[in-house]
Amino acid sequence: MNTFSPLARFTLSKARYAAACLEAYRPTIASAALIAFGIILLAAAGADFSLAQLSNTPGSGVAAGDDRIYDMGSRMFELIEGNLGSLVMIVAGLLAIIAAALGSYRAATSLLVVAVGAFILRSLVVIFFDFK
């Protein structure tokens, strides 16, 4: 037997109605939230206090520009061509062999692409992007 008071029944019915509406409009709410988040990100990136607006003008105290990007790219390529690249190639090669043995040929092909890509990364960047 239902022993809820009229107020409790009214509240329970409103809660169920709200839950049903939320479930029905979940994709719309998610899309609206993502659009709002994107607008907030764009507004924050364009603000004067944002780090996206760094300038390398004299007196700004910020060392940014092409030289800094070149130095970071050079460091990354040194790591990839050194021990890190060797480790990536060995692990990807072993995982490709294991994936092929287990019958996952798509994963094996992807891992082989990763292994070869770590080996020829600098050459690809020079060919496509003219990296000094």
C-alpha positions in Angstrom: 0.0 0.0 0.0 1.2 3.5 -0.9 1.7 5.5 2.3 3.2 8.6 0.7 1.7 11.9 1.6 0.3 14.0 -1.3 3.3 16.3 -1.1 5.7 13.4 -1.4 3.7 12.0 -4.4 3.8 15.3 -6.1 7.5 15.8 -5.5 8.2 12.2 -6.7 6.2 12.7 -9.9 8.1 16.0 -10.6 11.4 14.3 -10.0 10.5 11.5 -12.4 9.3 14.0 -15.0 12.6 16.0 -14.7 14.6 12.7 -15.0 12.6 11.7 -18.1 13.1 15.2 -19.7 16.9 15.0 -18.9 17.1 11.6 -20.5 15.1 12.7 -23.6 17.2 15.9 -24.2 20.6 14.5 -23.2 22.1 14.8 -26.7 20.8 18.4 -27.0 22.1 19.3 -23.6 25.5 17.8 -24.3 25.8 19.6 -27.6 24.9 22.9 -26.1 27.4 22.4 -23.3 30.2 21.6 -25.8 29.3 24.7 -27.9 29.3 26.9 -24.7 32.7 25.4 -23.7 34.1 26.1 -27.1 32.9 29.7 -27.0 34.4 30.1 -23.6 37.8 28.7 -24.8 37.8 31.0 -27.8 37.0 34.0 -25.6 39.7 33.1 -23.1 42.3 32.6 -25.9 41.6 36.0 -27.3 41.7 37.9 -24.0 44.6 40.3 -23.3 45.7 38.3 -20.3 45.9 35.0 -22.2 49.2 33.2 -22.8 48.1 32.7 -26.5 48.7 36.4 -27.0 52.4 36.3 -26.2 54.5 38.8 -28.1 58.2 39.0 -28.6 58.4 42.8 -28.9 61.3 44.5 -27.2 60.6 45.2 -23.5 57.8 42.6 -23.2 60.1 40.2 -21.3 58.9 37.2 -23.3 61.3 35.1 -25.4 59.0 33.7 -28.1 59.2 33.3 -31.8 60.6 31.1 -34.5 63.9 30.5 -32.8 62.2 29.1 -29.7 60.0 26.8 -31.8 63.1 25.7 -33.8 65.0 24.9 -30.6 62.1 22.9 -29.2 61.7 21.0 -32.5 65.5 20.2 -32.5 65.3 18.9 -28.9 62.4 16.7 -29.8 64.1 15.3 -32.9 67.3 14.6 -30.8 65.2 12.6 -28.4 63.4 10.7 -31.2 66.7 9.9 -33.0 68.4 8.9 -29.8 67.5 6.4 -27.1 63.8 7.3 -27.0 63.4 6.5 -30.7 65.2 3.2 -30.3 62.9 2.3 -27.4 59.8 3.2 -29.4 61.0 1.2 -32.4 61.9 -1.9 -30.3 58.6 -1.8 -28.3 56.5 -1.2 -31.4 58.3 -4.0 -33.3 57.8 -6.5 -30.5 54.2 -5.5 -30.1 53.7 -5.9 -33.9 55.1 -9.4 -33.8 52.9 -10.3 -30.8 49.8 -8.8 -32.5 50.5 -10.7 -35.7 50.9 -13.9 -33.8 47.5 -13.3 -32.1 45.9 -12.6 -35.5 45.4 -8.9 -35.2 47.0 -7.9 -38.5 45.5 -4.4 -38.5 47.2 -3.6 -35.2 50.4 -5.2 -36.4 50.4 -3.0 -39.5 49.8 0.1 -37.4 52.6 -0.8 -35.0 55.0 -1.3 -37.9 54.1 2.2 -39.2 54.9 3.6 -35.8 58.3 1.8 -35.7 59.2 3.0 -39.2 57.9 6.5 -38.5 60.1 6.9 -35.5 63.1 5.9 -37.7 62.4 8.3 -40.5 60.7 11.2 -38.7 63.3 13.9 -39.3 63.5 13.0 -43.0 59.7 13.3 -43.4 59.7 16.7 -41.6 62.5 18.0 -43.8 60.7 16.8 -47.0 57.2 18.2 -46.1 57.9 21.2 -43.9 61.4 22.4 -44.8 62.7 22.3 -41.2 65.8 24.4 -41.6 
